[in-house]
C-alpha cells in the first residue's frame, strides 16, 4: 500500500470481530479552504502505542498536514487508546470527550486497544467521526482525508514503513513486534492483539539508522511481547531477538540500545553473549516481569514459571554482568493472595535486589479469567501491601545506586544538567552538556532520587562497563 502506515500497525481486529458497521465515516470531510488542516494526536498506554502514534504523525506530515500548536484548535484529532485496565478504558473515553470539547468541529478519529475491546463505547460518543478498531485501516483513512482536502494522494509513492523522528524526546522507541498469545488470567491484551507479527530486520535497521541520523542516541526495542520476535516464522524467538540486537549493536551509528520488557525465560544465553560482547552499545539493564513470588499466585495468574525458577534464572543472568540493573513488575493483592503469598513476593524482591520495582494493585479486568475470581483481597489490604513492598523497593533502589559510585557510565542528557545512565539511573552533573547527547561520566555520589557524576575523557574509560565477569562469575553487586 503506497503512502500508508506500516503493516506493523495491525491489531487484526477482523480476526476477532466483524467490524463492517464501524468502518464508515459519519460525515464527509470538507474544509473549504486551501490551507492544509492541522492535527492533534493523543496517546494513552504503552511504548508500542507511543510508537504507533509516531507512525500516524509521520503519515499525516507526509501528506502535508501540520501539527496544531498547544492552544490551537485542531481540524483532525486522533486518539490512540489503551485497554490494559478498566481504568485505562475509562480514561480513554474521558480524553476523547475532552478533546471533542476543546476542538469543536474537528474530525475525531479513535483507534487503539480500547476501541478494539469495546468499539460501541466509542462509536456512541457524540462528536466521534470514526473509530478504527483495526489499525491496518489507518493508511486508507489518512489517504481519504488527504483526498477530501484536494491532495492527490497517489503522488506520494514511497511506503511509509516506519518513523523518522520521535517527537521531542531524546530516546526513540522502535517497535519490532506485535501480538501476544500467552494466557495470563489477568490480562486482556491477547484478546485485542492476538496475532503475532515480527518486523523485518532490515526495516528495523533502516529506521534506527534514520533516527540516529536525526539525532536520537538511545533506541529502545519494544513490542507487545518482545521476546516472541520471530516466533511466528517458526524460528526460535530467542535466537531471532539475539540476532536483531547484534545487528543493531554493530551499526555504524552513534547510539546505544536498550531492551524493553522481557520474560526471564526469554533471556537466552545467546542474548547474554551479545550483551556481553557489546557493553558500550547495549545498556546493562533488563526489565524482567515477575508479577508475584508466590507459586500459588503464579499458578492462578497462569504464569509460565514458578517463583523459585524465576529467581534462579535472574541470578544466573545477573552473574554474567557487573552490576546489571534488573527491574520488574509486581501485582499485589491478586485474588486469593494470602499474607504468606505476599511475603514470598517480598522475599524474592529482597533476594534479587531489583534496581526498580513497578508496583500495581490488582484491579479486575472485564473479559479476563481473573475477573470472575471471587476471593478478592480488600482494597485497604492491597494498599498496605503496596506501601510495604514500595518501602523495600526504595531501599533496594538506593543501595543499588550507592553500588555504582566510582563506576564509569554513559549518560543520555535529557536536560543540560541531568540525564539517564545506561543502567537506568537518573544522573545529575555539575557542568552543562548538550541535551540529547551521550556523555561519559564517573559516578561520584548517590542520593535518594539520583546519582551525582562528573564527566570524564572517553580515553580514560575505554571499557565503560568497568569489566565484565566471566560466565558464571559473581559480580561485585551480587544477588
Beta strands, then each sheet from edge to edge (+ up, - down):
strand 1: 38-43
strand 2: 66-67
strand 3: 76-81
strand 4: 107-112
strand 5: 130-132
strand 6: 171-178
strand 7: 197-198
strand 8: 218-223
strand 9: 256-259
strand 10: 285-287
strand 11: 325-332
strand 12: 356-361
strand 13: 408-415
strand 14: 418-421
strand 15: 426-429
strand 16: 438-446
strand 17: 451-455
sheet 1: 2+ 1+ 3+ 4+ 5+
sheet 2: 7+ 6- 8- 9-
sheet 3: 10+ 11+ 12+
sheet 4: 13+ 14- 15+ 17+ 16- 13+
end
